[in-house]
Amino acid sequence: MENNKGALSNITILDLTRVLAGPYCTMILADMGANVIKIEIPNKGDDTRKYGPFKNGESMYYANVNRSKKSVTLNLKSEEGKKIFLEMVKKADAVVENYRPGVMDKLGIGYDVLKEINDQIVYVGISGFGSYGPYSDRPGYDIIAQAMGGLMSYTGWPETGPTRSGNAMGDVIGGLNGAIGLLAAINARTVTGKGQRVDISLVDGIAAALENGVVRYEADGKVPERTGNRYSTLYPYDAFEAKDGAYVLGCGNQKLWENFAKVAGMEELITDKRYIDGSSRLERFEELKEIINNWSKNYTVEEVVELILNAGVPAAPIYDMSQLLKDEHIAGAREMFVPLKHPIIGDMHVIGDAVKLMGTKNGVRWAAPALGEYNEEVYGEMLGFTKEDVEKYKHKGVI
């Protein structure tokens, strides 16, 4: 039976993050019901409030990954601001930040200080290279993670050179790892009785996602090459041409290859020694790709995908954004692009949650907040501030 309370409705998180990796982490937790209090710099806020695209003067970038959160403003460089923050820490379960390592310590509010105030606190730090190691002081953005984590080296085609993934995979994976680490540390409190520090590196996240790239190198000593859309150990597992566009086909084993050859009317290829097994097909991928393209160019993308799927073989159209947002399964049934009415932007879609909790349903709870929108509510509920207190601190530049 579905419970309308979120799975994390008993958790309060102080969110000091900005840009993407940290906000993506806390977005996931907020959609799961956590009380996420986004602490922003007065009169400025998260950097992404100034990132496009804009609609009605508001950042859709910021609105996408900061929904379901409450924004308060606080000047952590002021002594009074630090005192307010430390009082909030006493009543929180976790702190998430993605400053460069050492910044929070210089401010006097690093983990060593916070754990003395609240030994139950879970402290998640997300940075480019982590808080220890020779490169820990280096700044890190997504492109740095993709470059040094190894992903760019074998993404793209041989003639294009190293290629960055089209989206910020370093930040997204870092955010996911941050959420996983926080939840693990929250559970660990029931085992140890205390909180702990969670150290997340964007580069580590990409390195951990390399899949078989590392073992391929270790197996034969050869640096993996860029192979475009095809897979390095199977064929046909690639993008192919139809009459009106491109589609992908994934023959992940011999049986699927044989089923495909039959539906394509090329049964003779099954016994042809040139394509008899996976390694043979991979060795002759260029000629096999031409054979498959010559066949599928007689069909539209929709026709060829349906034909292949009916044979039980994995195939799919290659969607652009306009197609993705209209898909009845992904955007419709699976709710991966949630329609939301923002008070300034108006109607928009935000990305949905990939994790579906069937008992304690998660999802977008409200639109991204205006800067400091929840000052009175949060400071009133957590610290007992009156409206006059909030105005006083605001006038002093603390809030």
C-alpha positions as CSV (number, residue, x, y, z in Angstrom):
1,M,0.0,0.0,0.0
2,E,1.4,3.4,-1.0
3,N,2.4,5.7,1.8
4,N,2.1,9.4,1.1
5,K,5.0,10.2,3.4
6,G,8.3,10.3,1.7
7,A,10.9,7.6,2.5
8,L,13.2,10.3,3.9
9,S,10.6,12.5,5.6
10,N,12.4,12.1,8.9
11,I,15.7,13.5,7.6
12,T,16.8,17.1,7.6
13,I,19.7,18.1,5.3
14,L,21.5,21.4,5.2
15,D,22.5,21.9,1.6
16,L,25.5,24.2,0.9
17,T,25.9,23.0,-2.7
18,R,25.8,24.9,-6.0
19,V,26.0,24.3,-9.7
20,L,25.2,20.6,-10.5
21,A,26.9,17.7,-8.7
22,G,25.8,18.7,-5.2
23,P,22.4,20.0,-6.1
24,Y,21.7,16.8,-8.1
25,C,22.5,14.8,-5.0
26,T,20.2,16.8,-2.8
27,M,17.5,16.9,-5.5
28,I,17.3,13.1,-5.3
29,L,17.0,13.2,-1.5
30,A,14.4,16.0,-1.5
31,D,12.2,14.2,-4.0
32,M,12.4,11.2,-1.6
33,G,10.9,13.4,1.1
34,A,14.0,14.8,2.9
35,N,13.6,18.2,4.4
36,V,16.4,19.9,2.3
37,I,17.3,23.4,3.4
38,K,19.3,25.0,0.6
39,I,21.6,27.6,2.2
40,E,22.6,30.3,-0.3
41,I,24.7,33.5,-0.3
42,P,22.5,36.6,0.4
43,N,21.7,38.7,-2.7
44,K,23.5,36.1,-4.9
45,G,22.6,32.5,-4.4
46,D,23.6,29.5,-6.3
47,D,25.8,30.3,-9.3
48,T,23.2,28.5,-11.6
49,R,20.6,31.2,-10.9
50,K,22.6,33.1,-13.5
51,Y,22.9,30.1,-15.9
52,G,20.8,29.8,-19.0
53,P,18.5,28.9,-20.5
54,F,16.2,31.6,-19.1
55,K,12.4,32.1,-19.3
56,N,10.8,35.2,-17.9
57,G,14.2,36.2,-16.4
58,E,14.5,33.0,-14.4
59,S,17.0,30.2,-14.8
60,M,15.5,27.0,-16.0
61,Y,18.8,25.3,-15.2
62,Y,18.4,26.2,-11.5
63,A,14.7,25.4,-11.5
64,N,15.3,21.9,-12.9
65,V,17.6,20.5,-10.1
66,N,16.5,22.6,-7.1
67,R,12.8,21.7,-6.9
68,S,11.5,20.2,-3.7
69,K,13.9,22.2,-1.6
70,K,13.6,25.3,0.7
71,S,16.0,28.2,0.1
72,V,17.3,30.3,3.0
73,T,20.1,32.9,2.8
74,L,23.0,33.0,5.2
75,N,26.4,34.8,5.2
76,L,28.7,32.1,6.4
77,K,31.7,34.5,6.4
78,S,30.1,36.5,9.2
79,E,30.5,35.4,12.8
80,E,26.8,35.7,13.4
81,G,26.1,33.7,10.3
82,K,28.4,30.9,11.5
83,K,26.7,30.8,14.9
84,I,23.3,30.5,13.2
85,F,24.6,27.7,11.0
86,L,26.0,25.8,14.0
87,E,22.7,26.0,15.7
88,M,21.0,24.6,12.7
89,V,23.6,21.7,12.6
90,K,22.5,20.7,16.1
91,K,19.0,19.9,14.7
92,A,20.1,18.5,11.3
93,D,20.9,14.9,10.2
94,A,23.3,15.8,7.4
95,V,25.3,18.6,5.7
96,V,26.1,18.4,2.0
97,E,28.7,20.7,0.4
98,N,30.7,20.9,-2.8
99,Y,33.3,23.5,-2.1
100,R,37.0,22.8,-2.8
101,P,38.5,20.7,0.1
102,G,39.6,22.9,3.0
103,V,37.1,25.8,2.3
104,M,34.7,24.8,5.1
105,D,37.6,24.3,7.5
106,K,38.9,27.8,6.8
107,L,35.4,29.1,7.5
108,G,35.5,27.4,10.8
109,I,32.6,25.1,10.1
110,G,34.3,22.0,8.7
111,Y,33.5,18.4,9.8
112,D,35.8,18.4,12.8
113,V,33.9,21.3,14.2
114,L,30.4,20.1,13.3
115,K,30.9,16.6,14.8
116,E,31.7,18.1,18.2
117,I,28.4,20.0,18.1
118,N,26.4,17.0,16.8
119,D,28.2,13.6,16.7
120,Q,25.2,12.2,14.7
121,I,25.8,14.5,11.8
122,V,26.6,13.0,8.4
123,Y,28.9,15.3,6.4
124,V,29.1,14.8,2.6
125,G,31.8,16.6,0.7
126,I,31.7,16.5,-3.1
127,S,34.8,17.8,-5.0
128,G,36.8,17.3,-8.1
129,F,39.5,15.0,-6.7
130,G,38.3,14.3,-3.1
131,S,39.7,15.6,0.2
132,Y,42.9,13.6,0.2
133,G,45.6,12.6,-2.3
134,P,48.2,14.6,-4.4
135,Y,45.5,16.3,-6.5
136,S,43.0,17.2,-3.7
137,D,43.7,20.9,-4.0
138,R,42.9,21.1,-7.7
139,P,39.6,22.6,-8.9
140,G,37.3,20.2,-10.6
141,Y,34.4,20.6,-13.0
142,D,32.6,17.9,-15.0
143,I,35.0,18.2,-18.0
144,I,38.0,17.7,-15.7
145,A,36.4,14.5,-14.3
146,Q,35.6,13.1,-17.8
147,A,39.2,13.9,-18.9
148,M,41.2,12.5,-16.0
149,G,38.7,9.8,-15.2
150,G,39.4,8.2,-18.5
151,L,36.0,8.5,-20.2
152,M,37.0,11.0,-22.9
153,S,39.9,8.9,-24.1
154,Y,37.7,6.3,-25.6
155,T,34.5,8.3,-26.3
156,G,34.0,9.4,-29.9
157,W,35.4,8.2,-33.3
158,P,39.1,7.6,-34.1
159,E,39.2,10.7,-36.3
160,T,37.5,13.0,-33.8
161,G,39.9,12.8,-30.9
162,P,38.8,12.5,-27.3
163,T,35.2,13.5,-26.8
164,R,33.2,14.7,-23.8
165,S,29.9,13.0,-23.1
166,G,27.1,15.2,-24.3
167,N,25.8,15.8,-20.8
168,A,27.7,16.4,-17.5
169,M,28.2,12.7,-16.6
170,G,30.9,13.5,-14.1
171,D,28.6,15.8,-12.1
172,V,25.6,13.5,-12.4
173,I,27.6,10.4,-11.3
174,G,29.1,12.5,-8.5
175,G,25.6,13.5,-7.3
176,L,24.4,9.9,-7.4
177,N,27.4,8.7,-5.4
178,G,26.8,11.5,-2.9
179,A,23.2,10.4,-2.4
180,I,24.3,6.8,-2.0
181,G,27.0,7.7,0.5
182,L,24.7,9.9,2.6
183,L,22.1,7.2,2.8
184,A,24.7,4.6,3.7
185,A,26.1,6.8,6.5
186,I,22.6,7.5,7.8
187,N,22.0,3.8,8.1
188,A,25.5,3.3,9.6
189,R,24.4,5.5,12.6
190,T,22.2,2.7,13.7
191,V,25.2,0.4,13.7
192,T,27.9,2.7,15.2
193,G,25.7,5.3,17.0
194,K,27.6,8.1,15.3
195,G,27.7,10.1,12.0
196,Q,30.7,10.3,9.7
197,R,32.2,12.1,6.8
198,V,31.5,11.0,3.3
199,D,34.2,11.9,0.7
200,I,33.0,12.0,-2.9
201,S,35.3,12.7,-5.9
202,L,34.0,13.4,-9.4
203,V,37.1,11.8,-10.9
204,D,36.6,8.7,-8.8
205,G,33.0,8.5,-10.0
206,I,34.0,8.5,-13.7
207,A,36.8,6.0,-13.0
208,A,34.4,3.7,-11.3
209,A,32.0,3.9,-14.3
210,L,34.6,2.9,-16.9
211,E,33.0,-0.6,-17.0
212,N,35.3,-2.9,-19.0
213,G,37.8,-0.3,-20.2
214,V,40.3,-1.0,-17.5
215,V,40.2,-4.8,-17.8
216,R,40.5,-4.7,-21.5
217,Y,43.7,-2.7,-21.1
218,E,45.0,-5.2,-18.4
219,A,44.1,-8.2,-20.6
220,D,46.2,-7.2,-23.6
221,G,48.2,-4.1,-22.7
222,K,46.5,-2.1,-25.5
223,V,44.9,1.3,-24.7
224,P,41.2,1.1,-25.6
225,E,40.5,3.0,-28.8
226,R,37.5,5.2,-29.7
227,T,34.9,3.1,-31.5
228,G,32.1,5.5,-32.1
229,N,28.7,4.0,-31.4
230,R,29.8,0.4,-31.6
231,Y,30.7,-1.8,-28.6
232,S,34.2,-2.9,-28.2
233,T,33.6,-6.7,-27.7
234,L,30.3,-7.4,-29.6
235,Y,28.9,-7.0,-33.1
236,P,26.4,-5.9,-34.4
237,Y,26.0,-3.6,-31.4
238,D,26.0,-0.2,-33.1
239,A,24.0,2.5,-34.7
240,F,22.6,1.9,-38.2
241,E,20.8,3.7,-41.0
242,A,17.2,3.6,-41.9
243,K,15.3,5.4,-44.7
244,D,14.5,8.5,-42.5
245,G,17.2,8.4,-39.8
246,A,19.2,6.2,-37.5
247,Y,18.5,3.5,-35.0
248,V,20.5,1.2,-32.7
249,L,20.7,-2.6,-32.7
250,G,22.1,-4.7,-29.9
251,C,22.9,-8.4,-30.6
252,G,24.4,-9.2,-27.2
253,N,24.8,-12.9,-27.8
254,Q,24.8,-15.5,-30.6
255,K,21.1,-16.3,-30.3
256,L,20.1,-12.7,-30.8
257,W,22.4,-12.5,-33.8
258,E,20.8,-15.5,-35.3
259,N,17.3,-14.1,-34.7
260,F,18.3,-10.8,-36.3
261,A,19.8,-12.5,-39.4
262,K,16.5,-14.5,-39.8
263,V,14.2,-11.4,-39.6
264,A,16.5,-9.5,-41.9
265,G,16.3,-12.3,-44.5
266,M,20.0,-13.0,-44.2
267,E,20.0,-16.5,-42.8
268,E,23.0,-17.4,-44.9
269,L,25.1,-15.2,-42.6
270,I,24.5,-17.5,-39.7
271,T,26.6,-20.2,-41.2
272,D,29.0,-18.0,-43.1
273,K,32.4,-18.5,-41.6
274,R,33.3,-14.8,-41.9
275,Y,30.5,-14.0,-39.3
276,I,30.3,-17.3,-37.5
277,D,30.9,-16.0,-34.0
278,G,31.2,-12.7,-32.0
279,S,34.9,-12.2,-32.6
280,S,34.6,-12.9,-36.3
281,R,31.8,-10.4,-36.7
282,L,33.7,-7.8,-34.6
283,E,36.8,-8.3,-36.9
284,R,34.7,-7.6,-40.0
285,F,32.4,-5.0,-38.4
286,E,32.8,-2.5,-41.3
287,E,31.6,-4.9,-44.0
288,L,28.8,-6.2,-41.7
289,K,27.7,-2.7,-41.0
290,E,27.4,-2.0,-44.7
291,I,25.3,-5.2,-45.2
292,I,22.9,-4.2,-42.4
293,N,22.7,-0.6,-43.6
294,N,21.8,-1.7,-47.1
295,W,19.0,-3.8,-45.7
296,S,17.5,-1.3,-43.2
297,K,17.6,1.7,-45.6
298,N,14.5,0.1,-47.1
299,Y,12.5,0.9,-44.0
300,T,11.7,3.9,-41.8
301,V,13.2,3.9,-38.3
302,E,9.8,3.1,-36.9
303,E,9.3,0.1,-39.3
304,V,12.8,-1.4,-38.8
305,V,12.7,-1.1,-35.0
306,E,9.3,-2.8,-34.8
307,L,10.4,-5.5,-37.2
308,I,13.5,-6.3,-35.1
309,L,11.7,-6.0,-31.8
310,N,9.1,-8.5,-33.0
311,A,11.9,-11.0,-33.5
312,G,12.9,-10.5,-29.8
313,V,16.1,-8.6,-30.6
314,P,16.9,-5.3,-28.8
315,A,16.6,-2.3,-31.0
316,A,15.5,1.4,-30.5
317,P,15.1,4.7,-32.3
318,I,17.7,7.4,-31.4
319,Y,15.6,10.1,-29.8
320,D,16.2,13.8,-29.7
321,M,14.7,15.9,-26.9
322,S,11.5,16.6,-28.8
323,Q,10.8,12.9,-29.3
324,L,11.9,12.0,-25.8
325,L,9.5,14.4,-24.1
326,K,6.6,12.9,-26.1
327,D,7.3,9.2,-25.6
328,E,4.4,7.4,-24.0
329,H,6.6,5.1,-21.9
330,I,9.5,7.3,-20.8
331,A,7.8,10.7,-20.4
332,G,4.3,9.2,-19.9
333,A,4.1,6.1,-17.8
334,R,7.5,6.4,-16.2
335,E,7.1,10.1,-15.5
336,M,10.7,11.0,-16.4
337,F,9.8,14.5,-17.4
338,V,7.4,16.0,-14.9
339,P,5.2,19.0,-15.9
340,L,5.6,21.7,-13.3
341,K,4.2,25.2,-12.9
342,H,6.9,27.6,-11.7
343,P,5.7,30.9,-10.2
344,I,7.8,33.0,-12.6
345,I,8.9,30.6,-15.4
346,G,5.4,29.3,-15.8
347,D,4.8,25.8,-17.3
348,M,8.0,23.7,-17.7
349,H,9.2,20.2,-17.4
350,V,11.8,19.0,-14.8
351,I,13.6,15.7,-14.9
352,G,11.9,12.9,-13.0
353,D,13.3,10.4,-10.6
354,A,14.9,7.3,-12.0
355,V,14.4,5.4,-8.7
356,K,10.7,4.5,-8.2
357,L,9.8,3.8,-4.6
358,M,6.5,1.9,-4.9
359,G,5.6,2.0,-1.2
360,T,6.7,5.5,-0.2
361,K,6.2,7.3,-3.4
362,N,8.8,9.8,-4.4
363,G,8.5,12.7,-6.8
364,V,8.7,16.4,-7.4
365,R,7.0,18.1,-4.5
366,W,7.2,21.8,-5.4
367,A,8.9,24.2,-7.7
368,A,12.5,25.5,-7.1
369,P,12.4,28.3,-4.4
370,A,13.1,32.0,-4.9
371,L,16.3,33.1,-3.1
372,G,15.6,33.1,0.6
373,E,11.9,32.3,0.1
374,Y,11.8,30.1,3.2
375,N,13.8,32.4,5.6
376,E,11.0,33.0,8.0
377,E,9.6,29.5,7.9
378,V,12.9,27.7,8.4
379,Y,14.6,30.0,10.9
380,G,11.3,30.2,12.8
381,E,10.8,26.4,13.0
382,M,14.4,25.5,13.6
383,L,15.7,28.3,15.7
384,G,12.6,30.1,17.0
385,F,13.3,33.3,15.1
386,T,10.5,35.9,14.8
387,K,9.8,37.9,11.7
388,E,11.5,40.8,13.4
389,D,14.6,38.6,14.1
390,V,14.8,37.7,10.4
391,E,14.5,41.3,9.4
392,K,17.2,42.4,11.9
393,Y,19.6,39.8,10.6
394,K,18.8,40.7,7.0
395,H,19.5,44.4,7.7
396,K,22.9,43.4,9.2
397,G,23.8,41.4,6.1
398,V,23.8,38.1,8.0
399,I,20.7,36.7,6.2
